[in-house]
Amino acid sequence: MGAIPHPAPLSGASYSAMELMPDDDEIVMLEQRLLPHEETYLRLRTVTDVARSITDMVVRGAPAIGISAAYGMVLAARAAGADWLGDLTRSGDELKAARPTAVNLAWAVDQMLGKARELQAAGSQDLVGTLAEVARQIHRDDVAANRSMGRLAAERVPPGATILTHCNAGALATGGYGTALGVIRAAQEAGKQVHVLADETRPYLQGARLTAWELAQDGIPVEVITDSSSGSFFARGVIDLAVVGSDRIAANGDVANKIGTYNVACLANRHQRPFFVAAPWSTVDLACPTGKQIPIEERSPREVTHVGETRFVPENVSARNPAFDVTPAELVTAIFTERGAVEAATGETMSKLAG
């Protein structure tokens, strides 16, 4: 256990989901599966290590996955041979296959490959150093985007609000500060004295383990509730608004996020409470027309049937485990990005932010 083993983490916090070490030869990555009980950092030296860490959810959250992939491409560049562009392309494919729903992953890999092609065309020899700087800039830009969208959305948070959030969309899921939790942090920093209800988020318990840990670190009041109890809290008038992150936003404003998000959106709509989505622009996929085209990752049934090594489901019964669901745009009150807010999202309103 202990502080992050990096001299100047770009997260801007005492912890970070991932950082590239100064010599560009190693990634330190927080082992999120051990939280909240143990704060341990892994040291990754190969692109395969990075891809496996993404698949196995050592790191999770669309922006954090994207940054991890960008740093993974730096490690790939160090290991590349004479056909270094071909080697990088194959490494990029390995990373993209790690988790298909989060569009930030493919976006970050493509950013790195684009820069590599530029370097090849220019005859540059500084492949590793240049790609490392591009990756670090992706990391810096994500933190800045989180802070920008957080301030923008916090203006819509009433003083003393009780906010429901689902999964973890905080510093652990991003480069730092967070998307949904960035909104909460910005509201708290503005003196609004908010209170948070964190869905536990079955089956991986990102809300119970990670969101609660982050907010407790910041001294923001938080209580964990079961996923099945949010309807009761809405009905009793306890919840003032809901805010979540996203792993991919389609061109029409449909939002893919952790499984159970659609439930929250339906409840917010039924009880006439705002349902906000906060995500960096890199999460918006204008090439994907609607949520129907978003690939939904199906994870191992074991995550549902077991807790640790203990099986809670009869031996002859399996389980289904989609990792994400899609919330239709008409249930989303507003989408906040670093480029601005979109209300009543449609293909036209989303494309206006594309610039």
Sequence and secondary structure as in RCSB ss.txt:
>XXXX:A:sequence
MGAIPHPAPLSGASYSAMELMPDDDEIVMLEQRLLPHEETYLRLRTVTDVARSITDMVVRGAPAIGISAAYGMVL
AARAAGADWLGDLTRSGDELKAARPTAVNLAWAVDQMLGKARELQAAGSQDLVGTLAEVARQIHRDDVAANRSMG
RLAAERVPPGATILTHCNAGALATGGYGTALGVIRAAQEAGKQVHVLADETRPYLQGARLTAWELAQDGIPVEVI
TDSSSGSFFARGVIDLAVVGSDRIAANGDVANKIGTYNVACLANRHQRPFFVAAPWSTVDLACPTGKQIPIEERS
PREVTHVGETRFVPENVSARNPAFDVTPAELVTAIFTERGAVEAATGETMSKLAG
>XXXX:A:secstr
  S S SS TTSSS  SEEE TTSS EEEE GGGTTT   EEEE SHHHHHHHHHTTSS SHHHHHHHHHHHHHH
HHHH  SSHHHHHHHHHHHHHTT SS HHHHHHHHHHHHHHHHHHHHT S HHHHHHHHHHHHHHHHHHHHHHHH
HHHHTTS TT EEEE S  BGGGSSSSBSHHHHHHHHHHTT   EEEEE  TTTTHIIIIIHHHHHHHT  EEEE
 GGGHHHHHHTT   EEEE  SEEETTS EEEETTHHHHHHHHHHTT  EEEE  GGGEETTS SGGGS   B  
THHHHEETTEE S TT     BSEEEE GGG SEEEETTEEEES  HHHHHHTT 
